[in-house]
Amino acid sequence: MNNEFLTRDECTAMRGIAIIAIMLHNYCHFIGKIVKENEYQFFNAHNEGLWQVITHPDTLLPVHLLSYFGHYGVPVFLFLSGFGLVMKYERKMQEQVAAVPFIRYNYLKLLRMLIVCFTIFIMVDIMTPGRFQYHWYNVIAQLLMYINVLPTPDKIIWPGIYWFFGLMLELYIVYRLLLYRQKNWVVIALVAICWLLQVCCDPEGETLNRIRYNFMGGMLPFGAGILVGRYIDRFHCSMSRWLWAVVAVVVSALIFVMCFHYQSWLWIPILIIIGTIAIVKALPLKVMSLMVWFGGISAAMFVAHPIARKIFITVAWRQDIYDGLMLYVVATIALSWAVKKIIEQIPSPKL
């Protein structure tokens, strides 16, 4: 029993669960005829594929599910980012933070993670099959983190997961310029505007794709994190682990149902956050400790796993799917630990 709604360890464990989901997703959805996700656009064909593998399961069912649902680790990170900004800059820090130093600090914090693995990835990409055709202006756009706003982002961002850095920089800017210590209705209004923009889009269209590559697509979980951070003192947690487990099961069922309808699909990130909180609170202590450990290396794992994927995805392409997946997981964990040590040697930016 714990009366604190979200402890530091629980937040770290949520990061651990989120990064494991993202890491596995980004390997599984690269494999041939595996069911693809609805992340940036909503394709009925992907839902039909999911229904087909659910009703006719085979040995690859876990891979299908990880491919389809694993990307939902991203909203968890966005929620925790909004939550963390409030806890640091609105509750802990009393003095006002100027906009330019705030944006500069957070950009350099992101660049500190990106530059190490982007450099390594470029070298690995050149030496492995499927070399990407880089253009100098896209490399600059990636390092300056404005590549998300360019046309056809899904065709110019490589590795694809690094789109998240542009998204986070946008959200930092939006937070400091529009939401920092503003009334809660401002947060709610911005979330509503971003939701309405998506409601009006063609579910399979390029406009929705562009929106969801940028801050409008991540505003719902990010805004939820801000609001929870501001109201954290009003939440009380007195449920047992078994009740939290029931919540996790019920939420999982709702997520599955909602993923088949466009309008409900837009709200799945909120249920993902609730479900992840429920899972963390239901975990046995030993498993919780393991998730906290993964959460501690989540930033390094986020930037490092595309490198391991580029190498070991060829094993899956030869149809040794679970062999490749196991090698990928082991290599990613080891590489993430090493990358974390390298990043720690780079001086941290000062606010």
ZAMINU-541412 format. One record per atom (N, C-alpha, C): x, y, z; residue in three letters. Coordinates in steps of 0.2 Angstrom, whole numbers, plus 5000, padded with zeros to 4 digits. Layout:
N
XYZala ...
END
This chain:
351
500449945000met 500050005000met 500450065000met 500250114996asn 500750174996asn 500250234994asn 500250284998asn 499850344998asn 500050394993asn 500750394991glu 500950434986glu 500750414979glu 500550454975phe 500250434968phe 500750414963phe 501350454963leu 501850424958leu 502550444962leu 502850394964thr 503550404967thr 504050404961thr 504650424963arg 505250434958arg 505350364955arg 505350314959asp 505550244957asp 504950224952asp 504350244953glu 503750224949glu 503850254942glu 504050314942cys 504150354936cys 504750324932cys 505250304936thr 505850274932thr 505650204929thr 505250164933ala 504950104931ala 504550114924ala 504150164924met 503750174918met 504150194912met 504750224913arg 505250234908arg 505450164906arg 505650124910gly 505850064909gly 505450024905gly 504750014906ile 504249984902ile 504250014896ile 504150084895ala 504150114889ala 504650104884ala 505350104887ile 505850094882ile 505950024880ile 505749974884ile 505749904882ile 505149894876ile 504649924877ala 504049924872ala 504349954865ala 504650014866ile 504850044860ile 505450004856ile 505949984860met 506449944858met 506249884854met 505749844857leu 505549784854leu 505149794847leu 504649854848his 504249874842his 504749894836his 505249924837asn 505649954832asn 506049894829asn 506149844832tyr 506349784828tyr 505849744825tyr 505249734828cys 504749684825cys 504449714819cys 504349784819his 503949804813his 504349814807his 505049794808phe 505449794802phe 505449724798phe 505049684801ile 505149614799ile 504549594794ile 504749594788gly 504249564782gly 503549574783gly 503149524784lys 502449524784lys 502149524791lys 502549554795ile 502249564802ile 501749624802ile 501249614806val 500749674806val 501049734808val 500849794804lys 501149854806lys 500749894810lys 500949944813glu 500649994818glu 500250044815glu 499850074819asn 499450134817asn 499750194822asn 500350224820glu 500650274824glu 500550344822glu 500650354816tyr 500550424813tyr 499950434809tyr 499750374806gln 499050374802gln 498650314804gln 498050314802phe 497650264804phe 497350224798phe 497650164797phe 497550124792phe 497150064794phe 496550054790asn 496050004792asn 496449934790asn 496849934785ala 497149874783ala 497649844789ala 497949894793his 498349864798his 497849834804his 497249864805asn 496849834810asn 496549764807asn 496449764801glu 496249694798glu 496749644799glu 497349664798gly 497949624799gly 497949604807gly 497849644811leu 497849634818leu 497349584820leu 496749594817trp 496149544819trp 496349474816trp 496649474810gln 496749414807gln 497249374812gln 497749404814val 498249364818val 498049344825val 497549394828ile 497249374834ile 496749314834ile 496349314828thr 495849254827thr 496149194824thr 496749204821his 497149144819his 497849144821his 497949134828pro 498649144831pro 499149094828pro 499749114828asp 500349064827asp 500849084831asp 501449054830thr 502049064835thr 502349134834thr 502149174829leu 502349244829leu 501849294832leu 501349274835leu 500849314838leu 501249364843leu 501649354847pro 502049404851pro 502349454847pro 502649434841val 503049484837val 502449534834val 501949504832his 501349544829his 501149594834his 501049574840leu 500749624845leu 501249674847leu 501949654847leu 502449704849leu 502549754843leu 502449734837ser 502449774831ser 501949824831ser 501349804833tyr 500749844832tyr 500649894838tyr 500849864844phe 500649904850phe 501249934853phe 501849914852gly 502449934855gly 502650014855gly 502450044850his 502550114849his 502250154854his 501750124858tyr 501450164863tyr 501850184869tyr 502450154869gly 502950184874gly 503050254873gly 502950284867val 503150354866val 502650404870val 502050394870pro 501550434875pro 501750434882pro 502050374884val 502250364891val 502850414893val 503350414888phe 503850464889phe 503650534888phe 503150554884leu 502850624883leu 502550644890leu 502150594893phe 501750604899phe 502350624905phe 502850584905leu 503350594910leu 503750654909leu 503850674903ser 504150734901ser 503750794904ser 503150794902gly 502650854905gly 502650854912gly 502550794915phe 502550784923phe 503250814926phe 503750794923gly 504450814925gly 504550884925gly 504350914919leu 504450994919leu 504051024924leu 503451004926val 503051044931val 503451034938val 503650974939met 503950954946met 504550994946met 504951004941lys 505651044941lys 505551114941lys 505151144936tyr 505151214935tyr 504551254938tyr 504051214940glu 503451254943glu 503451234951glu 503651174953arg 503551164960arg 504151164964arg 504751144961lys 505351144964lys 505751214964lys 505751244958met 506151304956met 505651364957met 505851404961gln 505451464963gln 505451524958gln 506151534956glu 506251584952glu 506051574944glu 505851624941gln 505651624934gln 506251604930gln 506051554925val 506651534920val 506551574914val 507051604911ala 506951644905ala 506851594899ala 506551614894ala 506451574888ala 507051544884ala 507451594883val 508051574879val 508551524882val 508751544889pro 509151494892pro 508751424893pro 508151424894phe 507751364895phe 507751324888phe 507651354883ile 507651314876ile 508351294875ile 508851334876arg 509551324874arg 509751264879arg 509551264885tyr 509751204890tyr 509451144887tyr 508851144886asn 508551074884asn 508751054877asn 508851104872tyr 509151074866tyr 509851044867tyr 510251074871leu 510951044872leu 510850974876leu 510350974880lys 510250914884lys 510050854879lys 509650874874leu 509450824869leu 510050804864leu 510450854862leu 510950844858leu 511550804861leu 511650814867arg 512150774871arg 511950694870arg 511350674870met 511150604869met 511150594861met 510950634857leu 510850624850leu 511550614846leu 512050654848ile 512650664844ile 513050594844ile 513050564850val 513450504851val 513250454846val 512550434847cys 512350374843cys 512150394836cys 512050454834phe 511950474827phe 512550464824phe 513150484827thr 513750474824thr 513950394823thr 513850354828ile 513950284827ile 513550254822ile 512850274822phe 512350244818phe 512550254810phe 512850314809ile 513050334802ile 513550284800ile 514050274804met 514550234802met 514350154801met 513950134805val 513650064805val 513150064799val 512850114797asp 512350114791asp 512750104785asp 513350144784ile 513750134778ile 514050064777ile 514150034783met 514449964782met 513949904782met 513349914783thr 512849864783thr 512349874777thr 512049814775pro 511549824769pro 510949874770pro 510749904765gly 510249944765gly 510450014767gly 511050034765arg 511250104766arg 510850164764arg 510750204769phe 510250264768phe 510650314764phe 510250354759gln 510550404755gln 510450474759gln 510950494763tyr 510950554767tyr 511050614762tyr 510750674764his 510850734761his 511050784767his 511550824765trp 511850864770trp 511350914774trp 510850934770tyr 510350974773tyr 509950944778tyr 509750874777asn 509350834781asn 509750814787asn 510450814787val 510850794792val 510850854797val 510950914794ile 510950974798ile 510250984802ile 509750974798ala 509050974801ala 508950924806ala 509250864806gln 509150814811gln 509550844817gln 510150874816leu 510550894822leu 510250954825leu 509950994821leu 509651054824leu 508951044826leu 508650984825met 508050954827met 507450994824met 507451014818tyr 506851044815tyr 506650994809tyr 506950934808ile 506850894803ile 506050874803ile 505750874808asn 505050854809asn 504550894805asn 504750954804val 504351004801val 504351004793val 504950964790leu 505050964783leu 504550914780leu 504450924773pro 503950874770pro 504150804770pro 503750754770thr 503850684770thr 504350664776thr 504250684782pro 504750664787pro 504850594788pro 504350554786asp 504550474787asp 504950454782asp 505150494777lys 505650474771lys 506350504772lys 506350554776ile 507050584777ile 507350574784ile 506950554789ile 507250544796ile 507550474796ile 508150464797trp 508450394797trp 509050404802trp 509050354808pro 508450304809pro 507850344811pro 507250314810gly 506650344811gly 506550364818gly 506750324823ile 506650344830ile 506850414832ile 507350434828tyr 507650504830tyr 507150564829tyr 506550544826trp 506050604825trp 505850624832trp 505950584837phe 505750604844phe 506150664846phe 506750674844phe 507150734847phe 506850794844phe 506650794838gly 506250854835gly 505650874839gly 505250814840leu 504650824844leu 504750854851leu 505250824854met 505350854861met 505550924861met 505950944857leu 506151014856leu 505551054855leu 505151034851glu 504551074850glu 504151084856glu 504051024860leu 503651024866leu 503951074871leu 504651074871tyr 504951114876tyr 504851184875tyr 504851204868ile 504751274866ile 503951294868ile 503551244866val 502851254867val 502651264875val 503051224879tyr 502951224886tyr 503151294889tyr 503751314887arg 504051374890arg 503651444887arg 503451444881leu 503151504878leu 502451504879leu 502051454880leu 501351454880leu 501051424887leu 501451374890leu 501151344895leu 501451354902leu 502051374902tyr 502451384908tyr 502051424913tyr 501851394919arg 501551434924arg 500851474922arg 500551444917gln 499951474914gln 499351434918gln 498751464917lys 498151434920lys 498051364916lys 497751324920asn 497651254917asn 497251254911asn 496751304911trp 496351304905trp 496751314898trp 497251344899val 497751354893val 497951284891val 498151244895val 498451174893val 497851134890val 497251144893ile 496651104891ile 496451124884ile 496451194883ala 496251224877ala 496751204871ala 497451204873leu 497951184867leu 497851114866leu 497751064871val 497550994869val 496950984865val 496451024866ala 495851024863ala 495951044855ala 496351094854ile 496451124848ile 496851074844ile 497351044847cys 497750994843cys 497350924842cys 496850914846trp 496450854845trp 495950874839trp 495650934839leu 495250944834leu 495550944827leu 496150964827leu 496550964820leu 496550894818leu 496650844822gln 496650774820gln 496050744818gln 495450764822val 494850744820val 494650754813val 494850814811cys 494650834804cys 495050804798cys 495550774800cys 495950744795cys 495750684792cys 495950664786asp 495850604783asp 496350554787asp 496050494789pro 496450454794pro 497050424790pro 497050414784glu 497650394780glu 497950444776glu 497850504777gly 498150564773gly 498750584776gly 499150624772glu 499750654773glu 499750704778glu 499150744779thr 499050794784thr 499150774791thr 498750714792leu 498750684798leu 499550664800leu 499850634795asn 500550614796asn 500950664798asn 500950724795arg 501350784797arg 501150804804arg 500550804805ile 500350834812ile 500550784818ile 500550724817arg 500750674822arg 501550664822arg 501850694817tyr 502650694818tyr 502850754822tyr 502350804824asn 502550864827asn 502150874833asn 502250924837phe 501950934844phe 501250924844phe 500850934839met 500150934839met 499950854841met 500350814838gly 500150744839gly 500350714846gly 500850754849gly 501050724856gly 500750774862gly 500350814860met 500050864865met 499650834870met 499250784868leu 498750754873leu 499150714879leu 499650674878pro 499950644884pro 500450694887pro 500750744883phe 501150794886phe 500750834891phe 500150854888gly 499750904892gly 499450864898gly 499350794898ala 499150754903ala 499650754909ala 500250754907gly 500850754912gly 500850814915gly 500750874912ile 500750944915ile 500250944920ile 499650924918leu 499050934923leu 499150884929leu 499350824928val 499450774934val 499950804938val 500550834935gly 501050864940gly 500750924944gly 500350964941arg 500051014945arg 499550994950arg 499250944949tyr 498650914954tyr 498950854958tyr 499550844958ile 499850784961ile 499650774968ile 499550834971asp 499450824979asp 498750804980asp 498250814975arg 497550794976arg 497450724974arg 497950684971phe 497850614970phe 498050574976phe 497750524978his 497850474983his 497850404981his 498350364982cys 498350294980cys 498350254986cys 497750214987ser 497650174992ser 497450104990ser 497550094984met 497350024981met 497849974982met 497649914982ser 498149854983ser 498349844976ser 498949804976arg 499249784969arg 498749744965arg 498349704968trp 497849654964trp 497349704961trp 497149754964leu 496649804961leu 496949834955leu 497549854956trp 497949894951trp 498049844945trp 498149774946ala 498149724941ala 497549724937ala 496949724941val 496249724937val 496249784933val 496449844935val 496449904931val 496849894925val 497449864926ala 497849854920ala 497449814915ala 497149764917val 496849714912val 496249744909val 495849784913val 495249814910val 495449874905val 495949914906val 496249964902val 496549924896val 496849874896ser 497149834890ser 496549814886ser 496049794888ala 495449774884ala 495149834881ala 495149884884leu 494849954881leu 495249974875leu 495949974877ile 496449994871ile 496349944865ile 496249884866phe 496149844860phe 495549854856phe 494949874860val 494349894857val 494449954853val 494750004856met 494750074854met 495250084848met 495650034847cys 496150034841cys 495850024835cys 495150004834phe 494849984828phe 494450044826phe 494450094829his 493950154827his 494450224828his 494350254822tyr 494850314822tyr 494750364827tyr 494150384829gln 494050434834gln 494250414841gln 494150354843ser 494350324849ser 495050314849ser 495350294843trp 496050284843trp 496450344845trp 496250404843leu 496550464845leu 496650474853leu 496250444857trp 496250444864trp 496650394867trp 496850344864ile 497250284867ile 497850304871ile 498250354869pro 498750374873pro 498550384881pro 498050414882ile 497850424889ile 497750354893ile 497450304889leu 497350244892leu 498050204893leu 498450214888ile 499150184889ile 499450214895ile 499450274897ile 499750304903ile 499450274909ile 498750274909ile 498450244915ile 498650164916ile 498650134910gly 498850064910gly 499550054913gly 499950094911thr 500650094913thr 500750104920thr 500450154922ile 500450174930ile 500150114934ile 499650084931ala 499350024935ala 499749964935ala 500149954929ile 500649894929ile 501149904934ile 501449964934val 501949984938val 501749974946val 501149994947lys 500949984954lys 500749914956lys 500649874951ala 500449804952ala 501149754952ala 501649784950leu 502249734949leu 502549714956leu 502749644956pro 503149624962pro 503749664963pro 504049664969leu 504649704970leu 505249694966leu 505349624965lys 505949604961lys 505849634953lys 505249624951val 505149644944val 505149724944val 504949754949met 504949824949met 505649854949met 506049814953ser 506749834953ser 507149834946ser 506949784943leu 507249774936leu 506949824931leu 506349844932met 506049894927met 506349964929met 506549974936val 506850034938val 507550034935val 507949984934trp 508549974931trp 508549994924trp 508049964920phe 507949984913phe 507850054912phe 507350084917gly 507250154917gly 507850194917gly 508350174921gly 508950214922gly 509350214916gly 509350164912ile 509750174905ile 509250184899ile 508650204901ser 508150214895ser 508350264890ser 508650324892ala 508950374888ala 509450344883ala 509950314886ala 510450284882ala 510150224877ala 509750184880met 509450134876met 508950164870met 508650224871phe 508250254866phe 508750274860phe 509250294861val 509750324856val 510150264853val 510250214857ala 510750154855ala 510350104851ala 509750084852his 509450024849his 509350024842his 509350084838pro 509350084831pro 510050054828pro 510550064832ile 511150044830ile 511149964830ile 510949934835ala 510949864836ala 510449834831ala 509849864830arg 509349844825arg 509649844818arg 510049894816lys 510249894809lys 510749834808lys 511049804813ile 511549754812ile 511149684812ile 510649674817phe 510349614818phe 509749604815phe 509449654812ile 508849644808ile 508949594802ile 509549584800thr 509649544794thr 509549464796thr 509649454803val 509549384805val 508749374804val 508349414806ala 507649404805ala 507449404798ala 507749444794trp 507649434787trp 507749374784trp 508149334787arg 508349264785arg 507849214788arg 507349244791gln 506749204794gln 506949174801gln 507549184804asp 507649164810asp 507449224815asp 506849234816ile 506549294819ile 506649294826ile 506549244830tyr 506649244837tyr 507449244839tyr 507849214834asp 508549214835asp 508849284835asp 508549314829gly 508749384828gly 508549434834gly 507949424836leu 507649464842leu 508049454848leu 508249394850met 508649384856met 509349414855met 509649404850leu 510349434849leu 510249514849leu 509749544846tyr 509649614846tyr 509549634853tyr 509149604857val 509049624864val 509649624868val 510049574868val 510649564872val 511149624870val 511249634863ala 511649684860ala 511449754862ala 510749764862thr 510549834864thr 510649844871thr 510549804876ile 510649814883ile 511449824884ile 511849784881ala 512549794882ala 512749864879ala 512549874873leu 512749944869leu 512450004873leu 511849994876ser 511550054880ser 511950064886ser 512250014889trp 512650024895trp 513250064893trp 513550044888ala 514150074885ala 514050144883ala 513550154880val 513350224877val 513150274883val 512850244888lys 512750284894lys 513450314897lys 513950264897lys 514550284900lys 514850344896lys 514850334889ile 515050384885ile 514750454886ile 514050454886ile 513650514887ile 513850554893ile 513950514898glu 514150544905glu 514850574905glu 515250564900gln 515850594899gln 515850664896gln 515250674892ile 515150744889ile 514850794894ile 515150854895pro 514950894900pro 514150914899pro 513850914905ser 513150924905ser 513051004904ser 512551024900pro 512351094899pro 512151124906pro 512251194906lys 512051224912lys 511451274911lys 510951274915leu 510451324914leu 510551394915leu 
END
